[in-house]
Amino acid sequence: MKKQSQNQKNTLPLLDDFLLYLQTNNYSDETIYNYERDLKIFENFIKENNLEFQKLNRRDIETYKAYLNSIDRETPTGKVSKQKLKSFSLNRILSSVRSYLHYLIEMEYTTSILPEHIKLVRTEKKHPKIAELKEFVKLIESPSRLEKDSIIAKRNRAMLEVLFSTGMRISELMKLNKTQVDSEGRIFIIGKGKKERFVYLTERALKYLREYLETRKDTLPGMFIPYRGRNVNEKGKNISTNYLQEKIKQYRELLGINIPISAHSLRHGFATYLAEQGANPAAIQILLGHESLATTTRYVHASDKYAQTTHKKFHPLQK
């Protein structure tokens, strides 16, 4: 068995090897970044408390979970956080440590704690809030009315139309190239986990996408590109996810929509309203790019209005 050198007792052994292992096994850059960030938090905790990785015990792990759940924990960049992690984020960090420990065991590295010693926390179950369809439509159409620059208006409208038409992830939208859309409005995507799938534009979404592309006089491959004034940013980079998220927030506030809507909400809404129209769950699973049907089932939340209508229609003692 390999043993850790004394001068590295506060650091995570074989961390670079683990990240290289993820890379060689074709994990996405985003996934590798998330693992590195999560494990850096774990390493910071070990250093701050002068612990030795080889001597960690279950009590240390419970202390680490409490540390993650506090508001004075340090971020990977060394800054003090001022808000508690949500249970889902906390579990993601713990899952990263689990995966790292699995790797060490596979490499025959001696560890004092095992992956099964790290128990995930209970997640809060909130009542899902899905905006009404009319609110989604108002948001999607809002750039045409709220943006003063006609080119920005056409681009932002096209982005929102494509998101709700296809149910794709915002990260997938921002990586789109013009050549990925065929004449029938099919888009071939390499999504999360390198999974390949087709998504489909409605005639409406294809119309607004074409209107936007007609404004493009450049030869850049990216579908949605940033501008400086009315000039194309020739650096070849696509628009950032942060830009679109901020724009969605701005549009929602200007429209007076109370239910929070994000790019991810459009994906949820896409799945929910397909299901309410009677779409097959297996088909929705394929469109969303989910590996498991159980994930799709958790993803689809009936709207409150639909639940109310169903209650009135089917309750045996309605009159």
C-alpha positions in Angstrom: 0.0 0.0 0.0 1.2 3.5 -0.8 1.6 5.9 2.2 1.4 9.7 2.3 4.5 11.7 3.0 4.6 13.6 6.3 5.0 17.0 4.7 1.7 16.5 2.8 -0.4 15.5 5.8 -2.8 18.4 5.4 -3.4 18.0 1.7 -5.4 15.5 -0.3 -3.2 12.8 -1.7 -3.4 12.0 -5.4 -5.7 14.9 -6.1 -4.1 15.8 -9.4 -4.1 12.1 -10.4 -7.9 11.9 -9.6 -8.6 15.0 -11.7 -6.5 13.5 -14.5 -8.4 10.2 -14.1 -11.7 12.2 -14.7 -10.2 13.9 -17.8 -9.0 10.6 -19.3 -12.4 9.0 -18.7 -14.0 11.7 -20.8 -15.7 13.7 -18.1 -16.7 17.2 -19.2 -14.6 20.2 -18.3 -17.4 21.6 -16.2 -17.7 18.4 -14.2 -14.0 18.3 -13.6 -14.1 21.9 -12.4 -16.9 21.1 -10.0 -14.9 18.2 -8.5 -11.8 20.3 -8.1 -13.7 23.1 -6.5 -15.6 20.8 -4.1 -12.4 18.9 -3.1 -10.6 22.2 -2.5 -13.2 23.1 0.1 -12.5 19.7 1.8 -8.8 20.3 1.7 -9.2 23.8 3.1 -11.1 22.4 6.0 -8.4 19.9 6.8 -5.7 22.6 6.7 -7.7 25.1 8.8 -8.2 22.4 11.5 -4.6 21.1 11.3 -6.0 17.6 10.6 -4.1 14.8 8.9 -5.9 13.1 6.0 -4.6 9.7 7.0 -6.1 10.0 10.5 -9.5 11.4 9.7 -12.4 9.7 11.5 -16.1 9.8 11.4 -16.4 12.6 13.9 -14.2 14.7 11.6 -16.6 14.0 8.8 -19.5 15.1 10.9 -17.6 18.2 11.9 -17.0 18.9 8.2 -20.7 18.6 7.4 -21.4 21.1 10.2 -18.7 23.3 8.7 -20.4 23.2 5.3 -23.7 24.0 6.9 -22.3 27.2 8.6 -22.2 30.7 7.3 -18.5 31.3 8.2 -17.1 28.5 5.9 -14.5 29.5 3.4 -15.2 29.3 -0.4 -12.6 27.6 -2.6 -11.1 31.1 -3.3 -10.5 31.6 0.5 -13.4 34.1 1.0 -15.8 33.7 3.9 -19.3 32.8 2.8 -22.2 34.8 4.2 -25.0 32.3 3.5 -25.7 28.7 4.2 -25.5 26.1 1.5 -28.7 24.5 0.3 -28.9 20.8 1.1 -28.6 19.9 -2.6 -25.3 21.8 -2.9 -24.0 20.3 0.4 -24.8 16.8 -0.9 -23.0 17.5 -4.1 -19.8 18.4 -2.2 -20.1 15.3 0.0 -20.6 13.2 -3.1 -17.4 14.6 -4.6 -15.5 13.5 -1.6 -17.1 10.1 -1.9 -16.0 9.7 -5.5 -12.5 10.8 -4.5 -12.3 8.2 -1.8 -13.6 5.5 -4.2 -10.7 6.5 -6.5 -8.1 6.2 -3.7 -9.4 2.8 -2.8 -9.2 1.7 -6.4 -5.6 2.9 -6.5 -4.9 0.9 -3.3 -4.2 3.9 -1.2 -4.7 3.6 2.5 -7.5 5.7 3.9 -8.9 5.8 7.4 -12.4 6.7 6.2 -14.5 4.9 3.5 -17.0 6.4 1.1 -19.9 4.8 3.0 -18.8 6.7 6.1 -20.0 9.9 4.5 -23.7 10.1 4.9 -25.7 12.7 2.8 -28.0 15.1 4.6 -31.7 15.2 4.2 -32.9 17.5 1.5 -35.7 19.9 2.0 -38.9 19.2 0.0 -40.4 22.5 -1.1 -43.6 22.9 -3.0 -42.5 23.3 -6.6 -43.5 26.6 -8.1 -43.9 26.6 -11.9 -45.0 29.8 -13.6 -48.2 29.8 -15.5 -47.8 29.3 -19.3 -49.0 32.8 -20.0 -46.2 34.1 -17.7 -43.6 32.1 -19.6 -45.0 33.5 -22.8 -44.8 37.1 -21.5 -41.2 36.6 -20.5 -40.2 35.0 -23.8 -41.7 37.8 -25.8 -40.4 40.6 -23.5 -37.1 41.4 -25.2 -39.0 42.6 -28.3 -40.7 45.2 -26.1 -38.1 45.9 -23.4 -34.9 46.1 -25.4 -34.1 49.4 -27.1 -31.5 47.9 -29.5 -33.3 45.9 -32.2 -30.4 43.5 -32.7 -30.2 42.7 -29.0 -33.9 42.3 -28.9 -33.9 39.8 -31.7 -31.0 37.9 -30.2 -32.4 37.7 -26.7 -35.9 36.8 -28.0 -34.4 34.0 -30.1 -32.5 32.6 -27.1 -35.6 32.4 -24.9 -37.7 31.0 -27.7 -35.1 28.3 -28.3 -34.8 27.4 -24.6 -38.5 26.9 -24.2 -39.0 25.2 -27.5 -36.3 22.6 -26.9 -35.9 22.2 -23.1 -32.1 22.3 -23.5 -29.8 23.4 -20.7 -28.5 26.9 -20.7 -25.0 25.6 -21.0 -26.0 23.7 -24.1 -27.6 26.8 -25.6 -24.5 28.9 -25.1 -22.3 26.3 -26.9 -24.5 26.2 -30.0 -23.0 26.8 -33.4 -25.0 27.9 -36.4 -24.2 24.6 -38.2 -26.0 22.5 -35.5 -29.5 23.6 -36.7 -30.8 21.9 -39.8 -33.4 23.2 -42.2 -36.2 21.3 -40.3 -35.3 22.9 -37.0 -33.6 19.9 -35.5 -30.6 20.6 -33.3 -28.0 17.9 -32.6 -26.6 18.3 -29.1 -23.7 16.8 -27.1 -25.0 17.4 -23.6 -24.2 16.6 -20.1 -22.0 13.5 -19.7 -21.1 13.6 -23.4 -24.6 12.2 -24.2 -25.8 12.9 -27.7 -29.4 13.7 -28.6 -31.7 15.7 -30.9 -33.9 18.6 -29.7 -36.5 20.2 -31.8 -37.5 23.8 -32.6 -41.1 24.7 -32.9 -42.1 26.6 -36.1 -42.4 29.7 -33.9 -38.9 29.3 -32.4 -37.4 28.6 -35.8 -39.0 31.8 -37.1 -37.5 34.0 -34.4 -34.1 32.3 -34.7 -34.0 32.9 -38.5 -35.0 36.6 -37.9 -32.0 37.0 -35.5 -29.6 35.2 -37.9 -30.6 37.5 -40.7 -29.1 40.4 -38.7 -25.7 38.6 -38.6 -23.2 39.9 -41.1 -20.2 38.1 -39.6 -18.7 34.7 -40.2 -18.4 33.6 -36.6 -19.6 30.1 -36.0 -21.3 30.7 -32.6 -25.1 30.9 -32.6 -25.5 33.6 -29.9 -22.7 36.1 -29.7 -22.0 39.3 -27.7 -22.0 42.8 -29.1 -20.1 46.0 -28.3 -22.6 48.7 -29.1 -24.0 47.4 -32.4 -20.7 45.9 -33.4 -20.0 42.2 -33.2 -17.4 41.1 -30.6 -14.9 39.5 -33.0 -13.2 37.4 -30.2 -15.4 34.5 -31.3 -16.8 33.8 -27.8 -20.5 33.0 -27.3 -22.6 35.0 -24.8 -22.1 34.0 -21.2 -24.7 32.1 -19.1 -24.5 34.9 -16.5 -25.7 37.5 -19.0 -28.8 35.5 -19.9 -29.6 34.7 -16.3 -29.4 38.4 -15.4 -31.5 39.4 -18.4 -34.2 36.9 -17.4 -34.2 38.3 -13.9 -34.5 41.8 -15.3 -37.4 40.9 -17.6 -39.2 39.1 -14.8 -39.0 42.1 -12.5 -40.1 44.6 -15.1 -43.1 42.4 -16.0 -44.0 42.0 -12.3 -43.9 38.2 -12.4 -43.8 37.1 -8.7 -42.7 33.5 -9.2 -38.9 33.3 -9.8 -38.0 32.3 -13.3 -34.6 31.3 -14.5 -33.2 29.6 -17.6 -33.6 26.4 -15.7 -37.2 27.2 -15.0 -37.8 27.4 -18.7 -36.5 23.8 -19.0 -38.8 22.7 -16.1 -41.7 24.5 -17.7 -41.0 22.8 -21.1 -41.2 19.4 -19.4 -44.2 20.2 -17.2 -46.4 21.6 -19.9 -45.5 18.8 -22.3 -46.6 16.4 -19.6 -49.8 18.3 -19.0 -50.6 18.0 -22.7 -50.3 14.2 -22.4 -46.7 13.7 -23.7 -45.2 10.3 -23.0 -42.7 10.5 -20.0 -40.2 8.4 -22.0 -40.2 10.9 -24.8 -39.7 13.8 -22.4 -36.8 11.9 -20.9 -35.1 11.7 -24.3 -35.8 15.3 -25.1 -34.3 16.4 -21.7 -31.3 14.1 -22.1 -31.9 12.3 -18.8 -30.3 9.0 -18.2 -33.0 7.8 -15.8 -36.8 8.1 -16.2 -36.9 8.6 -12.4 -35.0 11.9 -12.9 -37.5 13.0 -15.5 -40.4 12.2 -13.1 -38.9 14.3 -10.4 -38.3 17.1 -13.0 -41.9 17.3 -14.1 -44.1 19.3 -11.6 -47.8 19.8 -12.3 -48.7 23.5 -12.1 -51.0 24.6 -9.4 -53.6 25.6 -11.9 -53.5 22.2 -13.5 -53.8 20.5 -10.1 -56.8 22.7 -9.3 -58.5 21.9 -12.6 -57.9 18.1 -12.1 -59.4 18.3 -8.6 -62.6 20.0 -9.9 -62.9 17.6 -12.8 -62.3 14.3 -11.0 -63.3 14.7 -7.3 -66.2 12.3 -6.6 -68.0 14.8 -4.2 -67.8 17.9 -6.3 -71.5 18.6 -6.0 
